[in-house]
């Protein structure tokens, strides 16, 4: 179990935070739909947790109103989100400077923090981020759709019929299989309430930190899926144009939350580690005993089902193990993994 601790916000709420792993210090700004305990089990987020705590001294927290934090929103603004981040870092007595990672609307707190505290940040990494909420993008039709989606979220989230939830969840993981969609639906229901979720969505739509982007002075990497349906590619390009000397990488995916079984995930891991200058450990030293068994099966040209049968585990467990193996080896496919190991 990963220990969970709490810190009080400026407006009297409790934020849940956790720290795990070892390596370079990295803080992940809070993002939509996380749960410190449930994420570790979820096929939507588990590979993110494994990668981050497997390569970094990893600090993360559930945002106000969500997960293990208080189920109240308090004041929703860029100022509040930034202050939340500052308080978590302070409570954790976290090493500085650190890598700051933001996804989606976590960009608001991350950019604001980086502009205020350049001495505390070694690298800023943004994935699927945006600086302008939908009401500031000059697209009335997109804003109208967003508002309608927010209403659907609030009114239909707790209904037994999952159709209402899937209108929302399939925007985040359109390439997800039925099992992942089911997990994501359940994650959303565990993470927040319809009323709080709707408040958070409305606040996202109104946020605008375009004026802060030019004040970011740390090394910045922006990664964005080319088919992202939550934060369009144009928003990633906007960040890259406005943040001085930012590096911009387009990932081949339609998913807002990158998934473990797609090439974009391996590319993301590679880009992140290369950007922070972190060398990968030798495979022989970094793989667990079970990962060695899975890799042996892979190098013997066995399918996932065959490996799962030999080891007495599920296909899903083998897929999860392969994701971790690929991240550790610095490869993105079975063929690359085999070539890397046979070349040793």
Secondary structure as GFF3:
##gff-version 3
##sequence-region A 1 344
A	DSSP	beta_strand	4	8	.	.	.	ID=ss1
A	DSSP	beta_strand	14	20	.	.	.	ID=ss2
A	DSSP	beta_strand	24	28	.	.	.	ID=ss3
A	DSSP	three_ten_helix	38	40	.	.	.	ID=ss4
A	DSSP	alpha_helix	46	55	.	.	.	ID=ss5
A	DSSP	beta_strand	56	61	.	.	.	ID=ss6
A	DSSP	alpha_helix	78	91	.	.	.	ID=ss7
A	DSSP	beta_strand	98	103	.	.	.	ID=ss8
A	DSSP	alpha_helix	106	116	.	.	.	ID=ss9
A	DSSP	three_ten_helix	118	120	.	.	.	ID=ss10
A	DSSP	beta_strand	121	127	.	.	.	ID=ss11
A	DSSP	three_ten_helix	134	136	.	.	.	ID=ss12
A	DSSP	alpha_helix	140	156	.	.	.	ID=ss13
A	DSSP	alpha_helix	163	172	.	.	.	ID=ss14
A	DSSP	alpha_helix	178	191	.	.	.	ID=ss15
A	DSSP	alpha_helix	194	206	.	.	.	ID=ss16
A	DSSP	three_ten_helix	210	215	.	.	.	ID=ss17
A	DSSP	beta_strand	219	225	.	.	.	ID=ss18
A	DSSP	alpha_helix	233	242	.	.	.	ID=ss19
A	DSSP	beta_strand	247	251	.	.	.	ID=ss20
A	DSSP	alpha_helix	263	275	.	.	.	ID=ss21
A	DSSP	alpha_helix	283	286	.	.	.	ID=ss22
A	DSSP	alpha_helix	289	299	.	.	.	ID=ss23
A	DSSP	alpha_helix	304	311	.	.	.	ID=ss24
A	DSSP	alpha_helix	315	329	.	.	.	ID=ss25
A	DSSP	alpha_helix	334	342	.	.	.	ID=ss26
###
